[in-house]
């Protein structure tokens, strides 16, 4: 997702895996099986890395380095006051999946089906391919820890600019809203992999390109001085 947010296409990856001394080698196998399956769906090769068992860690650590290629790298500071801020899909998609996995709330059949859709929406590669070539796109950022508020603060502070956001425009699904209220989580600060933050001089062009491909995009604010 970070490679995609810089306008690139991920092609290869290395993984460093550090396990606790009491871990079984089969635990490494399960991690690699999952990583290999996901890499295959993304068209990415795992080309190397390192594995060890160490008493320096209290839980398994997996560190990945993604390698990508791009014709037009999109920098994080190529925007200015007056540009518009958009976000793709829905906020807190990943956070909603994590909440369900940890808290095991009762879900209706429709909500369970929706959760499966959420899990399939965590990749931002498609939107990157669609909009990264548009000159109207000034910057992109993968929304992860800290949620949409953290992502906007991070990218704007990096460019020494501010922002004005509109809470009522934030695209939060009803299931996400219900679970966040139940467990006391702010969906605007919740981990949101699957949502791409896009800053554009012409949001209409970006929304048209994305929605033509079936990807929702919402204008949530603007860059300020």
Number of C-alpha atoms within 10 A of each C-alpha: 23 19 21 26 26 22 28 22 24 21 17 18 17 16 18 14 18 22 22 16 15 10 14 11 10 9 12 17 11 11 13 15 12 10 13 15 10 12 17 11 8 15 11 18 16 18 10 11 13 11 13 11 17 15 11 10 12 12 13 16 12 13 11 12 12 17 15 16 15 14 10 11 16 20 14 18 16 13 20 20 14 14 20 25 24 22 26 22 22 22 28 31 26 22 24 24 15 14 16 15 10 8 10 9 11 9 13 9 9 8 13 14 11 14 20 11 12 19 15 10 16 17 17 22 20 13 27 22 15 16 19 25 14 13 12 18 22 21 22 28 27 24 29 22 16 18 22 27 15 17 22 24 14 15 19 21 13 12 13 12 16 17 18 14 16 10 10 8 11 19 20 16 16 10 14 23 16 12 18 18 11 10 10 9 15 15 26 19 19 23 24 25 23 27 29 31 24 27 29 27 19 15 20 13 15 24 20 14 17 18 13 11 12 11 15 16 25 18 22 18 21 20 20 15 11
